[in-house]
C-alpha cells in the first residue's frame, strides 16, 4: 500500500466549503470523470479498471465506509469535462475526484474542481499545460490537480530528438487537431526539432471528426516532408494513417504519433498499415512482482488482457488518493467521519518517494507525481498487439527532475 512520508497535522474543519461529514453507515463519495463513450472509451475503461482494482484491494471500503462512485462521462470533450465537474461538485458530500481521461477535459474540470475546494487526480492526463512547462506554472494549472501520468512536455522533444539524431530527418511536418493536448505536443516537437537544426516545413491542423485527410496529406507531400508527427486520437489518427498509406507521393515518409494511439483497438483497426510506424509514449513500468500480481488480478477480474498499460498509472493514482484520505480523515465521538478537503489537498502535495506499481512517485508543487521518461516505439508486428509494440523500444528519453 502506498503511503506518504510526511505527517499531516490534524486541522479543525470549520469552513462548510472544505468540510465533509460522513455519518456512520453512510457511503464515502468519490466523483469519477472519464471518457467512456466514443473512440477514446478504451482509454477511459482502463482508468476505470485501475480504480476498481485499487478499490477491490480495500474490499470497496475506505475507513469502514463503503465507497460510492459518482461516475460522469465526458466523451473526451472540454464541455463534457466542465459539465461533469459541475454535477459532481454540486454534491457537498463528495470528498475528491478521480479523473479525467483526456487532458482537454481536465482543463475545464480542474478549474471547477479547484474553485469548489476539492482535489482531483488522474492516471491518464499528460498535457504540459495542466501542470508546468519549463519549471513554471502552466497556463491551465489549478491548485488541487494531480496526476500519475508523466508530463508530456518531454514527449515532443523526445520524438524530435529521435527523428533528428537517430533517423537523420531534416524536414518534418506536424499535424494536430487544435486542442491544447495535441497542439502542445506538436509545438514541443517543433521547438526541439528546430533547435537541433531541423526544418518544420508544414504546421497543419485537422478538425476533430474529419474523415477526409486528402488535403493535409497533399500539403505534406508538396512540402517535401521526410516525417509527419501527428499526435492525434482515434478516429482521426486512423484516417490519417490509412489514407497516407494509399498516397503514392508519401511513400517513404516516416509516420510518427504518440501515446494516444498506443492502444489495442488502434492496432486492430489499422492492422498492417501501421507497420513501420513510430510512437512516442511514456515508458511502461518495469516487470516487477507487484506488476505481475496486478496483471493477474486484472485478467481474472475482467476476463481480458489490458488494451494498454495505462491501468497501472490509474491504479497508482487511486492508491495515492486513498492513502491521503486515510491519512487526513478523523472520526468524531458520534462515529461520524470528518474530512477536511484542504488537509486532503495538502496531504497529496506532501506525497514523496512512494512506491507505486508503476514506479516511485513524488508529487511536486504543480501536481506532477511521475518522472518524465518516454520511449520511442516502432510497430513491426501487428499480430503481437500492444504488448509487442511497447516491447519494441527504439530509444528512451528522460528529462532530469
Secondary structure, DSSP 8 states (H G I E B T S, - for coil): ----SS---------TTTEEEE-TT--EEEEEEE--SSTTHHHHHHHHHHHHHHHHTTTTEETTEEEEEEEEE-TT-HHHHHHHHHHHHTSTTEEEEEE-SSHHHHHHHHHHHHHTT--EEESS---GGGSEETTEE-TT--TTEEESS--THHHHHHHHHIIIIIS---EEEEEE-SSHHHHHHHHHHHHHHHHHT-EEEEEEE--TT----HHHHHHHHHTT-SEEE----TTHHHHHHHHHHT-GGGTT-EEEEEGGG-SHHHHHHHGGGGTT-EEEEE------HHHHHHHHHHHHHHSS--SSTHHHHHHHHHHHHHHHHHHH-EE-TTS-EEEEHHHHHHHHHT--SEEETTEEE---TTSB-S--EEEEEE---GGGHHHHHHH-EEEEEE---
